[in-house]
């Protein structure tokens, strides 16, 4: 799906929830769309968009990301470094994707499959609890970290 189509869809979601897709919001969403695998912080979004829209301040970006998070358009994630990072929710997926995170270098790999649907069904059956969302992060070590910035000095023994 093209970026412009996804922007239109997000604009409709905002409108349906009583908000407008302002120029500032569109700029933030466009950065997220163009960097979908980036897990960007507000500062990252600010640095990327300032070339195009230097008048948009960091506070506006924070407010926009928080609004998009409240409306379930983006997911706010805080990893081990303590920095809030944002990802657009995938259209057609009921839940946020999961992550494998290297505890040494911070390398992150996304898992798009929803492995928890059977557990959700069981929670509904046994406890009458309806899961509306979930997120699963696995911390550990990749056997072969080929990242350029890996700070690990020794490989895990298998």
N, C-alpha and C positions, 0 to 999 in steps of 0.2 A: 504494500500500500504506500502511495507517495506521501511525502511530508505535507504537501498542501491538503491532501485528503484527510490525513490524521489531524492537522490543525483545524480543519472544518469540523471534524467529529468532536474534538476537544472544545471548540467554540460552542457547539450545540449542548454539550454536557454542562458547560458553565452557564449557558443561557437557561437551560432546564432547571438549574439550581439557583437562579436569580442573580447571576453575575455576568459581566461582559468580558469578552476577549479583547482587552485593551491592547494598545501597541506594546506596552511594557510586558504584559502577560504573554503576548504572542512571541516577543523576543526571547523570553525565558523558556517557553515551551519549544521554540525552534532549536535553541541550543541543546535541550534535552533530547529532542528528536534526532539531531545531527550527531549526537554523542551517546547513543542509546546504551552502549555497553560500558559507559564510562563511570557510573556511580559517582556523579559529580557533587561536590560541595557547593554551597552558595558562593563561596569565593571563586571556585572554578568557573561557575556560570558567569560571574561578574567579569572575570578576566577574559573569557571567550567573547562575550557580547559587547565589551566596551569599545571594540574596534568599530562596530556597527552602530551602537547606540551609547555614546559616551555620557549622555545626559541621564541614563538610568543608574541610580545609586545602589549601593550594596543593601541598604535598608529595604528598598523596593523589591529587590530580588528575594531577600529573606521573607518578606510579607507574602510575595507571590508564591513562593515554594510552600510556605505554611498553608496558604489557602488551598493550593492544589493538593496538598496532603490531606487536609480536612475533607476535601471533596472526593477523595480516593482516586484522583487522577495520577498522582505520583505516590510513591512509597518512600517514606523517610526511614533511613537505616543508619544505625550508629554501630560501627565496628570497633575493634579493639583500640584504634587510635583516638577514639572519643569524638571524632568529627562526624557531624550529621551529613549524610550523603543522600542524594535523591535519584530515583529512577522512575521513568514513566511506567505505569502499569500496562501490560500487554493487553491489547484488545482481544476479547474472546477467551481470556483466562480468568477463572474465578478467583484465583489466589496469586499472590506474589511468588516469584520464582525463588529457589533456594540457592545457597552458596557453599562452596568449598573454599576455605580461607587458610592460607599457609601462615602458621603462627610465627614463622621465622622472618619471612620477607614480605608478608602481606599480600602475596599474589592471590587473586580471587577468580574463581571459575563459577559460572552460573549453571544451575541445573534447571532446565525448563519443565521437565516432567513433574507431575504432581503425584508424589509417592504416598501421600497421606490420605487419599480419598477413602480407602477402606477404613482407616482409623476414624475419620470423620463420620462415616456411616455407623460404625460401632458406638461412637460417643452418642449419636442420636438415638440409636436403639436402646442402649443400656442405661443412659443417663438423662435422656430427653434434652440433650444439649446440642443446639444447632451451631456449628462452626460457621462464622461469616468470613473469616480470613485466618491465615497462618503464615508464618515465615520460619524457615529452618536454616540455620547456619552451622556447618560442620567446621570445627577448628582442628587443625592437624598439620601434617607435613606432606608435601608432594615428594614422591620418591625421586623424581628427576625434575628439579626446578630449573627451567631454562630461561627464566626472566633475566633481563639485563641488569636489574637492580637488586638481585638476590644477595642478601647479606649473610646467608647461611655459610658457615665455614666447613661443616661436615655433612655428609649425606646420612639419611636415616638408614639404619641397618635393618635388612629384611631377612 
